Amino acid sequence: MVKIIHGADFHLDSPFSGLSPDRAAQRRAEQRELLDRLAQLARERQADLVLLAGDLLDSGRVFRETAQALARSLGAIPCPVFIAPGNHDFYSSRSPYAALPWPDNVHIFRSAALERVDLPQLDCTLWGRAFLSPRQDSSPLEGLSVPDDGRLHIACLHGDTGGQGDYGPISPMEIAASGLDYLALGHIHQGSGLRQEGNTRWAYPGCPEGRGFDELGEKGVLYLEAEPGHVTAQFVPLGQRRYEILSVDLTGAEPLPAIRAALPADTEHLICRLILTGEGEPPDLAALERALAPEFYGLTLLDRTRLPQDLWARRGEDTLTGLFLRAMWDKCGSEPDNQLYQLAARYGLAALEAGEEGVL
């Protein structure tokens, strides 16, 4: 049985352009800490192989601190580490993979052609290849059919199982025809769980830590135990920060207590987009943010509440309020979820409340 850690899509040195310079620098430093946790996991699980299936780096440029962290952390892993460069960190003569010194236990695939690496101590053969440019319209599995020799056959590749596109498209038929025992993939940032085509198991571990609200929830790597014809996989959380989108219905409730009651127990490491829904008066977003923001690493509040139905009932009045509400009702009636109309109705009513109009 071979013990494997499979990770991908670390995107080290991401710009974090939506954050302040200080926060962006902090997040890049936290990304580097992922490498130490990866090394610790490999030691704890006594891994035989660590597979990094592309986009370890966000681009072809790295900070000096990142280069040092890579050499230190990957060199501290007591087993071979294999890296298959992806579309973000493709291999070239000017890439960090060519320019930086790498520990002896780190093997980087440097060719667009499939490379075979025999690991006799594990009775295992590993296959891999690299992206040589940001786009690749050919399948990284193209032409692969491993021999039925009783050995464990694994591939570490960057590609897209959607079967189309410019990022190493891979079809289900190619996976099945490969004859691999396990295909370790990178590129898709959402974990896939262990899947199977033919006799080949395959998986995306997803990114080890989210970088935005399109990468929600707990993130990490996969720990696998593999032998010819049999593979098991376990998801292992690795990320420190977590992005979440939460909705809270404020209908008939005081906003702050209702929000607190809906929050998870630990929000210190959470980067949260909190969407306020339901019917009621507009919540005071500034006051809510002052009260809640210290409890989160990052917090964004969005007001998606609607006017109470009893206020709409005033549209029958022969007043400016009635005239205004009739016009807004016509708009909202055709598009009831249009937030722009909802906000316009609220602000219009607030302005009218300053001095009630006379009868027309």
Secondary structure as GFF3:
##gff-version 3
##sequence-region A 1 360
A	DSSP	beta_strand	2	7	.	.	.	ID=ss1
A	DSSP	alpha_helix	21	44	.	.	.	ID=ss2
A	DSSP	beta_strand	49	52	.	.	.	ID=ss3
A	DSSP	alpha_helix	64	75	.	.	.	ID=ss4
A	DSSP	beta_strand	81	83	.	.	.	ID=ss5
A	DSSP	alpha_helix	96	99	.	.	.	ID=ss6
A	DSSP	beta_strand	106	108	.	.	.	ID=ss7
A	DSSP	beta_strand	115	119	.	.	.	ID=ss8
A	DSSP	three_ten_helix	120	122	.	.	.	ID=ss9
A	DSSP	beta_strand	124	128	.	.	.	ID=ss10
A	DSSP	beta_strand	152	158	.	.	.	ID=ss11
A	DSSP	alpha_helix	172	178	.	.	.	ID=ss12
A	DSSP	beta_strand	182	186	.	.	.	ID=ss13
A	DSSP	beta_strand	195	197	.	.	.	ID=ss14
A	DSSP	beta_strand	200	203	.	.	.	ID=ss15
A	DSSP	beta_strand	220	227	.	.	.	ID=ss16
A	DSSP	beta_strand	230	237	.	.	.	ID=ss17
A	DSSP	beta_strand	242	249	.	.	.	ID=ss18
A	DSSP	alpha_helix	255	262	.	.	.	ID=ss19
A	DSSP	beta_strand	270	277	.	.	.	ID=ss20
A	DSSP	alpha_helix	285	292	.	.	.	ID=ss21
A	DSSP	three_ten_helix	293	295	.	.	.	ID=ss22
A	DSSP	beta_strand	298	303	.	.	.	ID=ss23
A	DSSP	alpha_helix	309	312	.	.	.	ID=ss24
A	DSSP	three_ten_helix	313	316	.	.	.	ID=ss25
A	DSSP	alpha_helix	320	334	.	.	.	ID=ss26
A	DSSP	alpha_helix	339	352	.	.	.	ID=ss27
###
